[in-house]
Amino acid sequence: MMIFRKAALKVVEHPEVVPIHVSHDALKDFVGNPMFTSDRMYETTPPGIVMGLAWTAMGGSTLYVETCVAKPLSDKDDGGSIRVTGQLGDVMKESAEIAYTFAKSFLAEQDPNNNFFQQATIHVHVPEGATPKDGPSAGCTITSALLSLAMGKSVKQQLAMTGEISLTGKVLPVGGIREKTIAAKRSDVTCIVMPENNRRDYEDLPDFIRDGIDVHFVKHYSELFEIIF
């Protein structure tokens, strides 16, 4: 209706412009600026950076987890360490600690010769530090970012994930599936990985939200690992 009203006003004010063509480029003149824009930070994610999905008071949003080596690798296998920043709440800080512990044990099984975690001082950051972040849904994303950094290998592009992780690698269900899926579509994500126990939540979504997205449901992190690397 807004487009019709604006078009009618244009006809009254400028009769010479008839007929009026509403193109994609001119849409802003009729309906204004987009209510929501993509909050995507990286067109391609390098090793150590993974896109997660978060629920916020404004709906869903993408949530990047960035990791890097804070100083040169130690010559000794003294256990390594981790530092977490980004104004994270207590729940999310605990998720980071669990993710770090699990990532070390998982990498030891996958590649026993990789001593990265025993030698590295790692900095984990969730951007937009002015925005408080909390909630149990970033464990899988943090784990994946840590493993990506340790292996020097990027995760699959155009991919996002959500899900909490247990100390033994079980992928636990989360909330806000509708909002997170919409956020993924807004950021041109084509593949989402989420907990198996959220399958019903996803399947209840309207087709227009699910269209164009390849979704994988996982019970354990080992399944997620095979999908993203």
Secondary structure, 3 states (H helix, E strand, C coil): CHHHHHHHHHHHHCHHHCCCCCCCCCHHHHHCCCCCCCCCCCCCCCCCEEEEEEEECCEEEEEEEEEEECCCCCCCCCCCEEEEECCECHHHHHHHHHHHHHHHHHHHHHCCCCCHHHHCEEEEECCCCCCCECCCCCHHHHHHHHHHHHHCCCCCCCEEECCEECCCCEEECCCCHHHHHHHHHHCCCCEEEEEHHHHHHHHCCCHHHHCCCEEEEECEHHHHHHHHC
